[in-house]
Amino acid sequence: MGRIKTDRFMRVSGHDGIWAAGDAALIPLVEQPAEDPSDYAPQTAQFAVREGRQLADNLIAKAKAESSSPSPIRRKARSPRSA
């Protein structure tokens, strides 16, 4: 089964007033995502916690008629392996 496609604000594409986060959501980490899985948030608890915090901030902003923010979540760069 697929994931729910969202924009960087975690809004479900094509549905006003619906958001998704966590391992059910396909959240892009870049402005113009490609098919590369690294362009999207992975399905991990660590990312879900961060997504939840950002989504809560965005829902509060929406309720107050303020602007929301795109997900600031980024993958950490992997360090090169020792030879």
C-alpha positions as CSV (number, residue, x, y, z in Angstrom):
1,M,0.0,0.0,0.0
2,G,1.3,3.5,-0.8
3,R,1.9,6.5,1.4
4,I,-0.2,9.6,1.5
5,K,1.4,12.2,-0.8
6,T,1.9,15.6,0.9
7,D,3.7,18.9,0.2
8,R,6.5,20.2,2.4
9,F,3.9,21.7,4.8
10,M,2.4,18.2,5.3
11,R,-0.8,19.2,3.5
12,V,-2.3,16.3,1.6
13,S,-2.1,17.0,-2.1
14,G,-5.5,17.9,-3.7
15,H,-7.4,18.0,-0.4
16,D,-7.9,21.3,1.4
17,G,-7.7,21.1,5.2
18,I,-6.2,17.6,5.4
19,W,-2.7,16.9,6.6
20,A,-0.6,13.7,7.1
21,A,2.6,12.9,9.0
22,G,4.5,9.9,10.2
23,D,5.1,6.7,8.4
24,A,1.8,6.9,6.4
25,A,2.9,10.2,4.8
26,L,5.2,10.8,1.8
27,I,6.7,14.1,2.8
28,P,9.2,15.7,0.4
29,L,12.4,17.0,2.0
30,V,13.3,19.1,-1.0
31,E,11.4,21.7,-3.0
32,Q,11.3,19.7,-6.3
33,P,11.4,16.0,-5.3
34,A,12.3,13.4,-7.8
35,E,11.7,9.6,-7.6
36,D,14.8,9.2,-5.4
37,P,13.7,7.9,-2.0
38,S,16.2,10.2,-0.3
39,D,14.1,13.2,-1.5
40,Y,11.4,12.1,1.0
41,A,11.3,11.6,4.8
42,P,12.0,8.0,5.8
43,Q,9.4,6.0,7.8
44,T,11.1,6.2,11.2
45,A,10.1,7.2,14.6
46,Q,12.7,9.9,14.8
47,F,11.3,11.6,11.7
48,A,7.7,11.1,12.8
49,V,8.4,12.9,16.1
50,R,9.9,15.9,14.3
51,E,7.0,15.9,11.7
52,G,4.5,15.9,14.5
53,R,6.0,19.0,16.1
54,Q,6.1,20.8,12.8
55,L,2.6,19.7,11.9
56,A,1.3,20.9,15.3
57,D,2.9,24.3,14.7
58,N,1.3,24.5,11.2
59,L,-2.1,23.6,12.4
60,I,-1.9,26.3,15.1
61,A,-0.8,28.8,12.5
62,K,-3.7,27.8,10.3
63,A,-6.2,28.2,13.2
64,K,-4.8,31.7,13.8
65,A,-4.8,32.6,10.1
66,E,-1.0,32.9,10.1
67,S,1.4,31.5,7.6
68,S,2.8,28.0,8.1
69,S,6.3,26.7,7.5
70,P,7.5,23.9,5.3
71,S,9.1,21.0,7.1
72,P,12.6,22.0,8.2
73,I,13.5,18.3,8.5
74,R,16.7,17.2,6.7
75,R,18.6,14.0,6.5
76,K,21.9,14.1,8.2
77,A,24.8,13.6,5.9
78,R,26.5,10.3,6.3
79,S,30.2,10.3,7.2
80,P,32.5,8.5,4.9
81,R,33.6,5.1,6.0
82,S,37.2,4.5,7.1
83,A,39.2,2.4,4.7
